[in-house]
Amino acid sequence: MVRTALRNGDWNMVEQATRQMGAVQRQQRQWQFWSAIAQLQHGQTQAAYAALAALESPWTYYGQLAMATLNKPLILKSGDPPAPIEVSVTPVNNAPGRTAITLYHLGLYFDALAEWDQFLKGLNGPAEIEAAARTAFQHEAWLLGIHASSLIRSGKDWRQGYVLPYAQEISAAAAQTGLRRAFLAGLIRQESGFAFGIHSDVGAQGLMQVMPATARWLQTHVAGAATADLHSIDGNLTLGSHYLSLQQQHFGGSELLAAAAYNAGPGAPQRWLGRWTPPPGPWAGPIFTANIPFRQTRHYVQSVLTNTVVYAAILDRKPQTIWPEWRLGTNP
């Protein structure tokens, strides 16, 4: 009901539907956010701002939307968060942790994640998990470290959780293809967690999870990708960034639609826009994203946009907001 109401601009129905939800569902951030926006639309400013303030978070999609609505940019201060507490947890001296890191470096990424997850479940509290993440990063097991950091609430571990390996290569690929490096980094974090040799069950390869058929098409149709090796770091970045750039150009510069196309295929967002395009306005992007019919793609787009804002704050060292990222661009 909420998604239908958003498509129709029916803010009364948004409020009605959220009130009818069960207590547990009503506590989900997405429904709290849209209920607050409905209150704003009805002039209930004080209640709306209070609800949005409770949702504020630089590390979640709806938290960033709440900050943007309240005109509060994301600013990562040099002293935020405080220095991590040293604890005596060393995964490499613990059998499950040592096995996980070994499996990771053998290229058995999913086995490594399963072993690592079991190891993390046996730790006591955020400080030990943070130490485990730090150890994983020290051993360049990027995906394991990111997974551990994601378990630490409130973004306390953002410096580790938003690590950026291959920074020079990512910057070069972004410059070559006209992408923002924060957008490229945010997408790679979601695609592979910077595990350069990972491949999916359907055959997607490397940092940017490029399909072999897509790589062959790019090699024959895009001059800058003609000699790119799908299985090397530089080559995979070249292929993936060219493909992402093509999607962004096709969808009028929209990072939101480019991310959707990268995940679901370029035909999918084209079909969605053909069936229904939200009217222009400040909520067009979030309303479109909320109505992406594929749950996996919907969450993927939200994660990529959230990552992008954080990486932009880290890389550009100035206040950031999700507002530019959620625009739909010029429809083709």
C-alpha positions in Angstrom: 0.0 0.0 0.0 2.8 2.4 0.8 4.6 1.8 -2.4 1.4 2.2 -4.4 0.6 5.4 -2.5 4.0 6.8 -3.2 3.6 6.1 -7.0 0.3 7.9 -6.9 1.4 10.7 -4.7 -1.3 9.8 -2.1 0.2 10.8 1.2 -3.0 10.1 3.1 -2.7 6.5 2.1 1.0 6.4 3.1 0.0 7.5 6.6 -3.0 5.1 6.7 -0.9 2.1 5.5 1.9 2.7 8.0 -0.6 3.0 10.9 -2.1 -0.3 9.9 1.2 -2.2 10.0 2.1 -4.4 12.9 4.4 -3.0 15.6 7.5 -4.9 14.4 7.0 -3.9 10.7 6.2 -0.3 11.6 9.6 0.0 13.3 11.4 -0.6 10.0 13.4 2.4 8.9 11.8 2.6 5.5 8.3 2.9 6.8 9.2 5.3 9.5 10.9 7.5 6.9 7.9 7.5 4.5 5.5 8.1 7.4 7.6 11.2 8.4 7.6 12.5 4.8 3.8 12.1 4.7 3.6 14.2 7.9 5.8 16.8 6.2 3.4 16.9 3.3 0.5 17.5 5.6 2.3 20.3 7.5 3.0 18.3 10.6 6.5 19.7 10.6 7.4 19.2 14.3 6.4 15.6 14.4 8.0 14.9 11.0 11.4 16.4 12.0 11.4 14.5 15.3 10.8 11.3 13.5 13.5 12.1 10.9 16.0 13.1 13.6 15.5 9.6 15.2 16.4 8.0 11.9 19.6 10.0 11.2 22.6 7.9 10.3 25.4 8.3 7.8 25.7 4.5 7.4 22.2 3.5 6.2 20.2 4.5 3.2 17.1 5.8 5.0 19.4 7.4 7.6 21.1 9.4 4.8 17.7 10.3 3.3 16.6 11.6 6.7 19.8 13.7 7.1 19.3 15.1 3.6 15.7 16.0 4.3 16.9 17.8 7.5 19.6 19.5 5.5 22.3 17.9 7.5 25.3 16.9 5.4 27.6 14.0 6.2 30.9 15.3 7.7 33.6 12.8 8.7 35.7 14.5 11.3 39.3 13.6 11.7 38.7 12.5 15.3 35.5 10.6 14.6 35.2 7.9 15.7 37.6 7.6 18.7 40.7 5.4 18.4 39.7 1.7 18.7 40.3 -0.1 21.9 43.0 -2.7 21.7 41.8 -6.2 22.6 43.6 -9.5 22.7 41.9 -11.1 19.7 44.1 -12.4 16.9 42.1 -14.4 14.3 45.2 -15.8 12.7 46.0 -17.6 15.9 42.5 -19.0 16.2 41.7 -22.0 14.1 38.4 -20.7 12.5 39.9 -17.2 11.9 43.1 -18.6 10.5 41.3 -21.0 8.3 39.0 -18.3 6.9 42.0 -16.0 6.0 43.8 -19.0 4.4 40.7 -19.9 2.4 40.4 -16.3 1.3 43.9 -16.2 -0.1 43.3 -19.5 -1.9 40.5 -17.7 -3.7 37.8 -19.8 -2.0 35.9 -16.6 -1.0 32.5 -18.1 -0.1 34.0 -20.9 2.0 36.2 -18.2 3.7 33.1 -16.1 4.5 31.2 -19.2 5.9 34.2 -20.0 8.2 34.7 -16.3 9.1 31.0 -15.9 10.0 31.3 -18.8 12.4 34.4 -17.3 14.0 32.7 -13.9 14.4 29.7 -15.5 16.2 32.1 -16.7 18.9 33.4 -13.2 19.7 32.4 -11.1 22.6 31.1 -7.7 21.6 32.0 -4.9 19.2 35.5 -4.4 20.4 36.5 -8.0 19.6 34.7 -7.8 16.2 36.5 -4.6 15.4 39.8 -6.2 16.2 38.9 -9.1 14.0 38.1 -6.7 11.2 41.4 -5.0 11.7 43.3 -8.3 11.5 41.5 -9.2 8.3 42.5 -5.9 6.7 46.1 -6.3 7.8 46.1 -9.6 5.9 44.4 -7.9 2.9 41.3 -10.1 3.3 39.1 -7.2 2.4 35.8 -8.9 2.1 36.2 -10.6 5.5 37.1 -7.3 7.1 34.1 -5.5 5.5 31.8 -8.2 6.7 33.1 -7.9 10.3 32.8 -4.2 10.2 29.2 -4.4 9.0 28.3 -6.1 12.3 29.4 -3.1 14.3 26.4 -0.8 14.8 26.2 3.0 14.5 29.1 3.2 12.1 31.7 3.2 14.8 34.1 1.2 12.5 33.7 3.4 9.4 37.4 3.9 8.8 37.9 0.1 8.5 34.5 -0.7 7.0 35.1 1.8 4.2 38.6 0.6 3.4 39.7 1.4 -0.2 42.2 -1.0 -1.6 43.3 -0.6 -5.3 42.7 3.2 -4.8 45.1 4.2 -7.6 43.6 1.7 -10.0 40.0 2.8 -9.2 40.9 6.5 -9.6 42.5 5.7 -13.0 39.5 3.8 -14.2 37.1 6.5 -13.0 39.1 9.2 -14.7 39.2 7.2 -18.0 35.5 6.6 -18.1 34.2 9.9 -16.5 32.8 8.2 -13.4 33.0 9.7 -10.0 35.6 7.6 -8.1 33.3 7.5 -5.0 30.5 6.0 -7.1 32.9 3.4 -8.6 34.3 2.5 -5.2 30.8 2.3 -3.7 29.6 -0.1 -6.4 32.7 -2.3 -6.1 32.3 -2.5 -2.3 28.8 -3.8 -2.9 29.7 -6.1 -5.9 32.7 -7.9 -4.5 33.9 -6.4 -1.2 37.2 -5.8 -3.1 37.8 -9.5 -3.4 39.6 -9.3 -6.8 39.3 -13.0 -7.8 35.8 -13.7 -6.7 33.2 -15.1 -9.2 29.5 -15.7 -8.8 27.5 -18.8 -9.5 26.4 -17.4 -12.8 29.9 -16.6 -13.9 30.4 -12.9 -13.1 34.1 -12.2 -12.5 36.3 -10.1 -10.4 36.1 -6.8 -8.5 33.2 -5.5 -10.7 31.6 -8.9 -11.3 31.7 -8.5 -15.1 30.0 -11.3 -17.1 32.3 -12.9 -19.8 29.8 -12.1 -22.5 29.7 -8.5 -21.4 33.5 -8.4 -21.4 33.6 -9.7 -25.0 31.0 -7.1 -26.2 33.0 -4.3 -24.6 36.3 -5.6 -26.0 34.8 -5.5 -29.5 32.7 -2.3 -29.3 34.7 0.0 -26.9 38.1 1.1 -28.0 39.3 1.7 -24.4 38.4 -1.8 -23.4 39.8 -3.6 -26.5 42.8 -5.2 -24.7 41.4 -5.4 -21.2 41.9 -8.7 -19.4 38.8 -9.8 -17.5 40.8 -11.6 -14.9 43.3 -8.9 -14.0 42.6 -6.1 -11.6 43.3 -3.3 -14.1 41.4 -5.1 -16.9 38.4 -6.0 -14.8 38.2 -2.3 -13.6 38.5 -1.1 -17.2 35.7 -3.4 -18.4 33.4 -2.8 -15.5 33.9 1.0 -15.4 33.3 1.3 -19.1 30.1 -0.7 -18.8 28.9 1.4 -15.8 29.8 4.6 -17.6 27.7 3.5 -20.7 24.8 2.9 -18.4 25.1 6.3 -16.7 25.3 8.1 -20.0 22.3 6.2 -21.3 20.3 7.2 -18.3 21.1 10.9 -18.5 23.9 10.9 -15.9 21.9 9.3 -13.1 24.0 7.2 -10.8 20.8 5.7 -9.3 19.6 4.3 -12.7 23.2 3.3 -13.7 23.5 1.2 -10.6 20.1 -0.3 -11.2 21.1 -1.1 -14.8 24.4 -2.6 -13.7 22.6 -5.0 -11.4 19.5 -5.9 -13.2 20.5 -5.2 -16.8 19.9 -2.0 -18.8 16.6 -3.2 -20.1 15.1 -3.5 -16.6 15.1 0.2 -15.5 14.1 1.1 -19.1 11.0 -1.0 -18.7 10.2 0.3 -15.3 10.5 3.9 -16.5 8.3 3.0 -19.5 5.6 1.7 -17.3 5.8 4.5 -14.8 8.0 7.6 -14.3 7.7 9.5 -11.0 6.8 13.2 -11.5 9.6 15.7 -11.1 10.3 16.7 -7.5 12.6 16.1 -4.6 11.3 12.6 -3.9 11.4 11.3 -7.5 14.5 9.2 -7.0 13.6 7.7 -3.6 10.1 6.9 -4.7 11.4 5.2 -7.9 13.9 3.2 -5.8 11.2 2.2 -3.3 9.2 0.8 -6.3 12.0 -1.2 -7.9 10.2 -4.5 -8.3 13.2 -6.7 -7.7 14.0 -6.7 -4.0 17.7 -7.6 -4.6 18.1 -4.7 -7.0 16.3 -2.3 -4.7 18.6 -3.1 -1.8 21.6 -3.1 -4.2 20.8 0.4 -5.4 20.3 1.7 -1.9 23.6 0.2 -0.7 25.6 1.6 -3.7 24.2 5.1 -3.1 24.9 4.9 0.6 28.4 3.7 0.0 28.9 6.4 -2.6 28.1 9.2 -0.1 30.5 7.8 2.5 33.4 7.3 0.0 32.8 10.8 -1.4 33.1 12.2 2.2 36.3 10.3 2.7 37.9 11.0 -0.7 36.8 14.6 -1.3 37.1 15.6 2.4 34.1 17.9 2.3 30.5 17.6 3.4 28.3 15.3 1.4 24.6 14.5 1.0 22.7 11.8 -0.9 20.6 14.5 -2.7 22.7 14.4 -6.0 22.9 10.6 -6.1 19.1 10.1 -5.9 18.2 12.1 -8.9 16.8 10.2 -12.0 18.6 12.2 -14.6 17.3 12.8 -18.1 15.3 9.9 -19.3 16.4 8.5 -22.7 
